[in-house]
Amino acid sequence: MSKQKNKTYKKSKNKHNRSEKPYEKQNSSQRVKKSVTAEVTCSGLTNEGKGIAQWKGKQLEVPHLLPGEKAEVTVFQKGRFVNAELKRVINPAKERVEPPCAYYYECGGCQLQHMSNQTQSRLKQQTIDGLMKPFGKPEPILTMDDPYNYRNKSHTTFGLNHKRQIIGGLYAQNTHEITPVDWCLIHDPKADEIVQTIKDYMKTSKMQPYNEDTGRGFLRHVLIKVGKVSEEIMVVLVAASSEFKGKKNFVKALRKAHPEITTMLLNVNKRDTSVVLGDQEYVLFGKGTITDTLCGLKFEISAKSFYQINPVQTEKLYGKAIEMAELTGEETVIDAYCGIGTIGLVASQKAGKVIGVEVNKDAVRDAIRNSKRNGVKNARFYQGDAGEFMIEMAKRGDKADVVIMDPPRSGSDEAFLSSVVQLQPKRIVYVSCNPETQVRDLKYLEKNGYDVEGIQPVDMFPQTMHVEAVTKLVLKEGTGS
Ligand SMILES: C[S@@+](CC[C@H](N)C(=O)[O-])C[C@H]1O[C@@H](n2cnc3c(N)ncnc32)[C@H](O)[C@@H]1O
């Protein structure tokens, strides 16, 4: 991977034969009427890593522009809205690097590859420092030594290009247009090899990608999960129909090319939706799940269950979360939004009792199996909405010493937070992949009897704008019963 510094920005073209534009794709200038070229100077970065520049009294947020850089940008205007794209950097900042990925400027999956890894970490630290200012000074971000190939899950969407050739890639941001991508620097390389084999197989068979407009065709997406420690691999074909013609031949061919695949599934998604997985699932071979080892425990993972995508950083994150929980072996711990029980089962080794709650039934089934698999006797897992579960606990007058919560990006809700406040645990450990919703929820908890005593950012998603943070809240003195 070449990471040359100070190269002038120029959109890369035709590297690695990825020049085929999907037939549906329009560029921004086709979608928006008025466009002008302007020269601007970047004064800072947004939390998403976009360059901030002023133009005719308006603030532009320009992807791929860095502070201090003077650049030519194309400004698109539609009514009161302005959008800007980088055209040419006139004086590159010293933090600018040549993105190691050839798809970077088209794909949109990563947003920060034009910055050095140190600059990315600095940006994430500043983001967390800024957002968490009302609560105190965050610790230095925990970074990753080798910030590539970390994802244990990959997702590829299939379609046809304008020459009616099969392509696989990612939806361009906020669209249903596929940007063809053959390999990705943050995926597990094995996953990309398998996707390539599926593409090649489709070219010589009758398996057609699904077309959202006509409703014809079969294959919508391929989801691959890799056990980074176990090396087990799950391949999920997401199709528009349960009628899988040529199923036996396909399974045989893929297993022959990739004997490392340990299970394959067919997931049927007939809905017109951006949600990838449908409800029906059929095991094509193997046991339908993979296992992996995290923090010394073994976890079984289903296709539809959430499992942290960067296990190297997850071990650091969970280590901090458990440290913040200050467990002595006596506590009752609630693992809210528990997924397959990972945090709760790690905590169970140092707690009196763990109660996990999770809405996804496959994940809860995995959590119960994982508890047995690891010989854990002091953990129970329940399926349900975390808020409703906590309301019931509060009504019954149940007690909890520590609540560990790890909600989705949208954060928690008032039902959940108000019942946590009613239960009055001594400590709350809040893990989040979206610091903005986390800050909103922390404000609620601070107003209702808790002090934030520790903030630890963790870079779980290098090369992208996303950042994780774990915070420790302690019940204010005099608040408890
Ligand atoms: C960010 S994941 C965390 C999972 C787990 N703690 C981990 O570290 O792997 C959030 C989890 O919350 C679950 N979830 C989403 N909404 C929920 C709700 N209202 N009640 C309970 N669980 C919910 C999701 O299914 C997902 O498993």
The ligand as an SDF file (V2000), in Angstrom:
LIG
                    3D

 27 29  0  0  0  0  0  0  0  0999 V2000
  -24.5940   -1.6680   19.3280 C   0  0  0  0  0  0  0  0  0  0  0  0
  -25.3740   -3.2570   19.4940 S   0  0  0  0  0  0  0  0  0  0  0  0
  -24.5990   -3.8280   20.9630 C   0  0  0  0  0  0  0  0  0  0  0  0
  -24.6530   -5.3040   21.1880 C   0  0  0  0  0  0  0  0  0  0  0  0
  -23.6880   -5.8520   22.2370 C   0  0  0  0  0  0  0  0  0  0  0  0
  -23.7230   -5.0870   23.4470 N   0  0  0  0  0  0  0  0  0  0  0  0
  -22.3020   -5.9850   21.6980 C   0  0  0  0  0  0  0  0  0  0  0  0
  -21.3750   -5.3190   22.1950 O   0  0  0  0  0  0  0  0  0  0  0  0
  -22.1020   -6.7740   20.7800 O   0  0  0  0  0  0  0  0  0  0  0  0
  -27.0010   -2.7860   19.9530 C   0  0  0  0  0  0  0  0  0  0  0  0
  -27.9350   -3.9390   20.1760 C   0  0  0  0  0  0  0  0  0  0  0  0
  -29.1740   -3.4080   20.6380 O   0  0  0  0  0  0  0  0  0  0  0  0
  -30.2260   -4.1860   20.1220 C   0  0  0  0  0  0  0  0  0  0  0  0
  -31.4380   -3.3460   20.2290 N   0  0  0  0  0  0  0  0  0  0  0  0
  -31.8430   -2.3550   19.4200 C   0  0  0  0  0  0  0  0  0  0  0  0
  -32.9530   -1.7830   19.8980 N   0  0  0  0  0  0  0  0  0  0  0  0
  -33.2460   -2.4180   21.0720 C   0  0  0  0  0  0  0  0  0  0  0  0
  -34.2760   -2.2530   22.0230 C   0  0  0  0  0  0  0  0  0  0  0  0
  -35.2130   -1.3240   21.8910 N   0  0  0  0  0  0  0  0  0  0  0  0
  -34.2700   -3.0640   23.0920 N   0  0  0  0  0  0  0  0  0  0  0  0
  -33.3070   -4.0170   23.2480 C   0  0  0  0  0  0  0  0  0  0  0  0
  -32.3270   -4.2190   22.3610 N   0  0  0  0  0  0  0  0  0  0  0  0
  -32.2790   -3.4210   21.2910 C   0  0  0  0  0  0  0  0  0  0  0  0
  -29.7600   -4.5370   18.7130 C   0  0  0  0  0  0  0  0  0  0  0  0
  -30.4410   -5.6600   18.2150 O   0  0  0  0  0  0  0  0  0  0  0  0
  -28.2620   -4.7920   18.9530 C   0  0  0  0  0  0  0  0  0  0  0  0
  -28.0200   -6.1370   19.2330 O   0  0  0  0  0  0  0  0  0  0  0  0
  1  2  1  0
  2  3  1  0
  2 10  1  0
  3  4  1  0
  4  5  1  0
  5  6  1  0
  5  7  1  0
  7  8  2  0
  7  9  1  0
 10 11  1  0
 11 12  1  0
 11 26  1  0
 12 13  1  0
 13 14  1  0
 13 24  1  0
 14 15  1  0
 14 23  1  0
 15 16  2  0
 16 17  1  0
 17 18  1  0
 17 23  2  0
 18 19  1  0
 18 20  2  0
 20 21  1  0
 21 22  2  0
 22 23  1  0
 24 25  1  0
 24 26  1  0
 26 27  1  0
M  CHG  2   2   1   9  -1
M  END
$$$$
